[in-house]
Amino acid sequence: MTNEYNLNADPIKIKSSTVISLTDHVILVTEKETIDLLIDIKADLENVPVFYHEVMMNMLTSKYYGKVSFGNNPFSMCKPQPVHRWWQFWKYKK
């Protein structure tokens, strides 16, 4: 999404960001010293349809962090199905 605004004679172009940035911190401890390494991974989702942004985000976090959040975050569109116990057989299932 790109918009252009004019403030008097100054045109301003604004583009919404589709860049994902993942950061990891690795520490190597030896007998003599400690070495820190900061890892930055950036991905631009400009060519990915908006419908798949959350899926791509989950793929990246599972690959680089080993964690996935399906339905646990407030912005998730992936809602888990409600759990029905065996005695609740009359409840509607989607």
PyMOL commands that set and color helices and strands:
alter all, ss='L'
color gray80, all
select helices_A, chain A and resi 50-64
alter helices_A, ss='H'
color red, helices_A
select strands_A, chain A and resi 2-7+10-15+19-29+34-44
alter strands_A, ss='S'
color yellow, strands_A
deselect
rebuild
show_as cartoon
